[in-house]
Amino acid sequence: MKAAFQKYVLEFKQPAGTSRGILKTKNTWFLMIDNGVKKGIGEVNMFPGLSIDDRTDFEEKLQWTCDHIKLPLVKMMQALKEWPSILFGYEMAMKSLQSSDPFTLFPSMFTEGHDAISINGLVWMGNQDFMMQQLEEKLKAGFDCIKMKIGAIDFESEMSLLKLIRSRFSESEITIRVDANGAFTPENALEKLEEIASHQVHSIEQPIAQGQWQEMARLCEQSPLDIALDEELIGLYDIEEKINCLETIQPQYIILKPALIGGFQSSREWINLATERAINWWVTSALESNIGLNAIAQFTYTLGNKMPQGLGTGSLYTNNIDAPLEIKKGHLYCNASGSWNTNDLKF
């Protein structure tokens, strides 16, 4: 068995505004495994400035993974524990290798094209006109759950946009989620959450920066708005750390991004721990190409969560890997008669 990786630069159709700046391109890496009979492929989605394995020796560790690909699964999972994006790509590639075809990792009604996954429509940060334009497009496309990135323009403009949405659509017509990416401070967060809640918003992701557990716990207790932990889960590897996080903060939701928290096995562990503590959850992609999005979507479907998931990023790029994934009326489908085009890869 041998393995190799390939770096791939994804290019956005239009610049994507986040609290970390404007994104025009996004690097990703494909891990390919060949056992002489079959091939498997996984996506190593290291997110600069966010992934815990955003380190100068990242590609060196990726090469190490290829060089040691014959190690037993348990040993490799342990060796990559503190490299969650590489672990995610490795786990995906191994699952791909073991599957009947490299792109059907979790066979289900979804992969057969008989069922779909409800997803939220993502509205990127920008000026009010730009955000409203995106919103109109999402509504026209049939989404009834919208996720808005906030924290880039001034807060009052963002609240004006929420007010405008609510003047046109009731809570029963459109569910609104917001994602602050840690934009608020412990001092001003509660006041802002109260104002956001006045617009009948479903929940807010990561209102303050990660690592402030006592302050986040206070917000989760006092906020009129449900809080979802996102970045807070990054960098927690051991079950004791995960339990401590959940029991200290006691959030209403957690957001699972497999590429940032160490793959499918780690995601299942988080889900089990959260469920035991009556904490709800949903799964979100993290700007993967269609290779990673496909695997995350298939995995997510098997979990049986009927809430809208955050899996709608596949159409962001001009040079994405062509895949049989389709978004129709706010749902992600797998077209069973569709095909993959991996001509740009050494696969």
N, C-alpha and C positions, 0 to 999 in steps of 0.2 A: 504493500500500500504506500502511495506517495501523495504529497500534497504541495500546493503552490498557492500564492495569493496574487491578486491583481488590483491595483489602485484604479479607481474610476471616479472621474469628476462629473458630478451631476450639475446641470445648468438650469437655473430657475427661468421659467417663462417670463416672470416679472419679479423684480426685487422683493424679497419677503422681509417685512419689518417685524423684528422681535425686540424684547427688552435688552437684548445683547447686541443690538445693531441691525444693520441691513444686510441680508444674505443675498448674494448673487450666484454663488456656487456652493456646493456641498460635497466634500470628499467622502467616499465610502470605499470599502475594500471587499473583494470577493475571495472567499476561501474555497478552493476546489480540491476535492479528494478523489483519487482514482485507485481502485483496488485491482485493476487489471481486467475486471469483468464489467463493472459499473462505475459511474461517476456520481459524486454528490457535490452540491454547491450551497454555501451559506454566506450571509452578508455580515461583515464586521463593520457595524455602524458606530464608529467612534465620533462623538460630537464635540468638537473643540470648545473649550471653555465650560463644558457641562459634564462630559464623561469623566469619571474618576480616573480612567486610564489615558487621559490626555497628557502623555508624558513624552519626553524626548526619545525614550527607548521603545516607543510603541511598536514601530515596524520591526524592531529587533526581536521583540517578544512574539510578534506575528510570525516571523521567520523561525523562531524557536519552536513554535507550535507546528509548523510544517515539518521541521526536522525531526520532531518527536511524535509524529502522527500515529505511530504504531503503539504508543503507550496505552495501557488499558484505560477504558473510559473513566473509571473512578479516579485514577491517578491524574488524568488530564484535567478533569473537572476541579480537582483540588489545586493543581498547579496554576490554573487560570482563575481561581476564585476572586482574586483582586484585580482581574482584567475583565470586567463584565462584558464589554463589547466583543472582545475576542472569544470569550466563553460562549456568548450568544451565537456568534458565527460558527464556532466549532460544533456546538450542539445542533444547530440547524443543518450544517453540512453532513454530520454523521446521520442525522435523521433522514436527510435526502438520500444518502448513500444506501440506507437500509430499506428505502421505500420502493414500491413497484415502479414508480417513475420519479425523477428527481424533483418534480415540482408539486407532487401530492404527498405531503408529509403527514397530514392528519385526515384520512378519507372520511367523508361525511356527506350528508344531504347538501351541504354547502358546496363541496368540491364537485358533486355530481350535477350542480346547477339547479337543484330542486328547492333551495332555500337561500335566504339572504341575511345579511347582518345590518341592523339599524345603526347608522352612524351620524355623528354631528357634522354640520358644515362649518368649516373654519374661516373666520374673518380675521385677516392679518392687520397688524397695526399700521397706521398711516393717518393722514388728515381725515377730517370728518366726511368729506365728500367721497374719498377713496373707500373708506370703510362702509359707507352707505351703499356705494356702488356694488361692493362685494356682497353685501347683505341682500340686495335686490336680486343678484344673480343666484344666490343660494336658495332664496325663497322661490324663485322661478323654477329652479331645478327640483323642487319638491321636498326640501329639507324642512322638518318641523322642530329640529333641535339645532341651535346655533351656538358655537363657541367663539367668543371674542377675546382676542389678545388685548389687554389694556396695560397702561403704564408707559407708553411711548409719547403720546400727546398729553396736553394738560388734562387734568382730572375732570374739570368742569365740561370740557368738550366731549369727553367720553360719557359723562352722565347725560349730557344733552342728547347724545345718540341713543342711549338706552331709553330715555324719555320718549324720543321720537318713535322708536320701535314699539314701545308699549301703547303709544297713542293710536297705533295702527293695528296691532295684534295683541290679543289677550294672552294671558299665561296658558290657557287651555289650547291656544292655537300655535304658539311658538314657545318652546323651552329655551331659555338663555343660560348658558354657562359662561363664566369669565375666567381668564387665566392671567394673574398678575405677575407670574414669574418672580416673586419676591420683591416687587416694586415698592411696597409700603414699608414703613418703619413700625416698630412696636408701639411707638408713641402716637402715631396718627392712624394706625390700621383700623381700630374699632370704629372710629368716626366715619371712615371711608366705607367700611363694611355696612354700617347702618344706612348710609345713603344709597349704596348699591342695592341693598335689600329692599328699599322702597320701590324699586322698579321690578319687583317680583322675579328676581334672578334665582335660578335653581341652586347654584353653588359657585364658589370661587376656588381656584387652584392656587396654592402656595402664595398667600397674601404677603407674607414676610419671608426674608431670605432663610434658607435652611440652616439648621444648627442651633436655633434659638428655641429649644424645646419648651422651656417654662413659659416664655412669651406666647408661643404657638398654642400651648395648652390653655392659657388664659383666654386667648381669642376663641378657641373652639368651645369653651364653656360659656362665654359671654355673647358671642356673635349671634345676631338674628338670622345670619346667612350660613348655610352649611359650608364647611371648609373641607377641601380635598388636599391631601398631601401628595406632592409630585416629586420635586427635587429632593425633598426630605428623605426619600428612600434610597437615594444614591449613596454608595459607599458603605452601606450596612450589609455585611456578608454573613455573619453568624446569627443563628436563630435567637440567641440571647439578646443581641443588639436589636433585632427586629421586634421582639416582644417588648423590650424596654421602651422603644420608640412609640409603639402603639399604645402601651399602657400609660406612658407619661403624657402624651399629647391627647389621646382619645379623640381622634378626628371623626368626622361623619363619613368620609370617603378616603380611599387611597387610589392613586392613579398608577397603573402598572405599565412601564415602558421596558419591555424585555431587553432591549439593547443597552439600557442604562442600569439595569438592576441584575443582570447576569443570566438572562435567558428564560427558558420555559420552566425548568425545575425550580428556580428561584421565585418566579412569578407564582407558581402553584403554592410554594411555601408561604409567601405573603398572603395569598388568598385564603389559605387555611387558617392562618393566624388571625387575619382580620375577621373572618366569618365566626370564629370562636368568640370574638369580642363584639359581635353585632355591628361591625364596621362594614359598610358597603364599598364597592369597588367597580372600576371599569378599566379597560385596556386601551392604550393609546400607542400609535406608532410614533417614531421620532425622526421623521424626514428620511426614512429608508427609501431605496429604490423599490421597484415592484418585486424584486427577489425577496427582500425582507418583509415587505408589506404582505405578500402572499402567505408567507409562513406564519406571520403574526395573526392574520385574519383566520387562517385555518385553525390555528391553536385556539383563538378566541371563541370561535363557533362551538368548539367542543366543550367549553366551560358553561354554556347554557345561560349566560347573562343576557336578559332581554333589553336592558337599558341601551340607549345609543352609545356606541363605542367610538373612540377617536381614531378612525382608520381611513381617513379620506385624503391622504397626502400624495397618492400615486400620480395625480394629474398635474403636479406642480412643475415638472421638468420637461425641457425640450428634448432631452436625450435619454429618457427613461428606458429601461428594458421592456420591450413590448410584451405584454402579458394579457391573459384572458380575464382580467379584472375589469368590472364595469360598475359605474355608479349610476343608479336610476332611482329617482324619487326618494332620495335620502337613504338609500340602502346600497350596500356593497354586494355585488354578485360575482360569482365565478362562472364564466361562460364555458360550459363543458365541451363545447365544440370549437372553442377558440384555441389559439396556439401561442407558443413562446417564440421569441426571436432573440437568440443570444449571439448573434453574429459579431457583436462588438466585444465579446468576451472570449478568452482563451479556454472555453469550456468544451 
